Amino acid sequence: MARVLVVDDSPLVRVVLCDLLRDLGHEPIPAGTAAEALEFCARYEPDLIIKDLIMEDADPILLMEELRAINAEIPIIVCSTIARRHEICEALRAGAADFLLKPIDRREVAQVIERYILHK
């Protein structure tokens, strides 16, 4: 079982991702703001972070850098729509391990966990 920090400013996306992670046997930690993401990352020491690329209260790259400053070993997976290709590329250059496209696909989430957690 992995502990996964789910960072998204959309309550619906957080619920869907958290339910999906529970169904896959993992422990989700939901965060709706950048401040919560930073606090929960330090407090709960997640194995993986799944983060919305664009959040209203944070610069996407700066938040990722701040999360990495807490623990650079935690893989950060960014989520976005294909329309944000340029921002996804920037996030990958800044250190994101991978990305998921919205709408979230159960198989893709399972593959990400397999790739970054179960085969560490």
C-alpha positions in Angstrom: 0.0 0.0 0.0 1.2 3.5 -0.9 0.5 6.8 0.7 -0.5 9.2 -2.1 -0.8 13.0 -1.6 -3.6 14.1 -4.0 -3.3 17.9 -4.7 -6.1 19.4 -6.7 -8.2 22.6 -6.2 -11.3 20.8 -7.6 -13.2 19.0 -4.9 -14.7 16.6 -7.5 -11.3 15.6 -8.9 -9.9 15.1 -5.4 -12.9 12.8 -4.5 -12.6 10.8 -7.7 -8.9 10.3 -7.4 -9.1 9.5 -3.7 -11.8 6.9 -4.3 -9.9 5.4 -7.1 -6.7 5.2 -5.0 -8.7 3.5 -2.1 -10.2 1.0 -4.6 -6.6 0.2 -5.7 -5.6 -0.4 -2.0 -3.7 2.8 -1.3 -4.1 5.5 1.2 -4.9 8.9 -0.3 -4.2 12.2 1.4 -6.3 15.0 -0.1 -5.1 18.6 -0.3 -7.1 21.4 -1.9 -4.6 24.2 -1.6 -0.9 24.8 -2.0 -0.6 25.4 1.7 -2.3 22.1 2.5 -0.1 20.3 0.0 3.1 21.6 1.6 1.9 20.9 5.2 0.6 17.4 4.4 3.8 16.5 2.4 5.9 17.3 5.5 3.5 15.7 8.0 2.5 12.5 6.2 5.6 11.7 4.2 3.8 10.4 1.1 5.3 7.8 -1.2 3.9 9.6 -4.3 2.3 13.0 -5.1 -0.4 13.4 -7.8 -0.7 17.1 -8.4 -3.0 19.2 -10.6 -0.7 21.1 -12.9 -2.6 24.4 -12.7 -4.0 25.5 -9.3 -5.5 28.9 -8.7 -3.5 29.6 -5.5 0.0 28.6 -6.7 2.5 28.9 -9.5 2.7 25.3 -10.9 6.5 25.1 -11.0 7.1 26.9 -7.8 4.8 24.6 -5.9 6.5 21.6 -7.4 9.9 23.0 -6.3 8.6 23.6 -2.8 7.3 20.0 -2.6 10.6 18.7 -3.8 12.4 20.8 -1.2 10.6 18.9 1.5 11.6 15.6 0.1 13.3 15.3 -3.4 12.8 11.5 -3.4 9.0 11.7 -3.7 7.9 11.3 -7.3 5.5 14.0 -8.4 3.0 13.2 -11.1 1.3 16.2 -12.7 -2.3 16.0 -14.0 -3.7 18.2 -16.8 -5.6 18.2 -20.0 -3.8 17.7 -23.3 -4.5 21.4 -24.0 -1.8 22.2 -21.5 1.0 20.4 -23.4 3.4 23.3 -23.0 2.9 23.5 -19.2 3.2 19.7 -18.9 6.6 19.9 -20.7 7.7 22.7 -18.4 6.7 20.6 -15.3 8.7 17.6 -16.6 11.7 19.8 -17.2 11.4 21.1 -13.6 11.4 17.6 -12.2 8.0 16.0 -12.4 8.4 12.3 -12.8 5.5 11.8 -15.1 2.0 13.1 -16.0 -1.6 11.9 -16.2 -4.1 13.3 -18.6 -7.6 14.4 -17.4 -10.1 12.9 -17.3 -8.3 10.5 -15.1 -8.1 6.9 -16.2 -8.1 4.1 -13.6 -5.6 2.0 -15.6 -3.2 4.9 -16.0 -3.2 5.7 -12.2 -2.6 2.0 -11.5 0.3 2.0 -13.9 1.8 5.1 -12.4 1.7 3.5 -8.9 3.2 0.4 -10.3 6.0 2.3 -12.0 6.9 4.7 -9.2 6.0 2.9 -6.0 5.8 -0.8 -6.3 9.0 -1.2 -8.2 11.2 1.2 -6.2 
